Amino acid sequence: MDAALLTPPRRLSVPVNNRWGAGEMSVMDFGDPKRPVDLVFVHANGFNAATYRTLLAPLSASLRIWAPDLRGHGRTTLPTPTAGRFSWADHRDDLTALIDAVDGPPVVMSGHSMGGTSSLLAAAERRDQVSGLVLFDPVIWTRPWVAAFKLPILRGLPRRIPLAKGALRRRRLFDSRELAVAAYRGRGAFKGWPEMMLADYISDGLIETDQGFTLACSPEWEASNYAAQSHDPWRAVRRLDRPVRILKAETQSTCHMPSDPRHQLTVETVPDSTHFFPMLKSDIVRDALFDAAV
């Protein structure tokens, strides 16, 4: 078996102190620690960096990869106030702090779903420190909807979408990690996931407490991420002067942005795929990451 897959990633903590609150961002560090960071990969809403371990580990033979836990996820300890929160500016600013902590040449920014969008927003703030982006079904609404979500009268509209309501109904406490795996296996968003990837999600997706194992990403924070949609990824693309490659799902994609050669943006559809194709078609994702980072 590939030694890169067997070698566990190191754990780093990056201090973050911005207007959204101070704390530590947990980072999984894959690859040779003596080489510069090549790639930063950011997870989707409700998940964590460990979820993508089996996807990223094979690349660590050639690349050094940082995979952070976003605010409110995994082992990151940053505060998660939801009152008056209308955008992913907090995730953007946390990732700019992470980019600033990279000691080396410009990196490739990447991510899945919310992680892809947040990477795009951060890259627009740190253009000289980012060489390019490769994003997997990022959450990008149409231009009219992005404009609408900025209006005060419509800011609360996303809170009523089924995803936000569903997040608030999530079971938050389990007696053991094994029971959590059994509860998720083959169901909902986890349908078809490899057993190891599900176990990796659970490893950092639950926190042990006196009452049992509770979700690291609380239902309230997950719902807030679905509801906070007044950021503008279209503006971020216009500000970038770096190549952006988007791979989107064929079915029920969350990305509504077309290719735009004027801004070095290419959008491709992954055949026979859903929003969770990084979990189900890891080879395609791995190839795209490798192509972008070498």
Secondary structure, DSSP 8 states (H G I E B T S, - for coil): --HHHHS--EEEEEEEEETTEEEEEEEEEES-TTS---EEEE--TT--GGGGHHHHGGGGGT--EEEE--TTSTT-------TT--SSHHHHHHHHHHHHH--SS-EEEEEETHHHHHHHHHHHH-GGGEEEEEEES--B--HHHHHHHTSGGGTTGGGGSHHHHHHHTS--EES-HHHHHHHHTTSGGGTT--HHHHHHHHHHHEEEETTEEEESS-HHHHHHHHH-----HHHHHHH--S-EEEEEESSS-SB----BGGGTEEEEEETT--TTHHHH-HHHHHHHHHHHH-
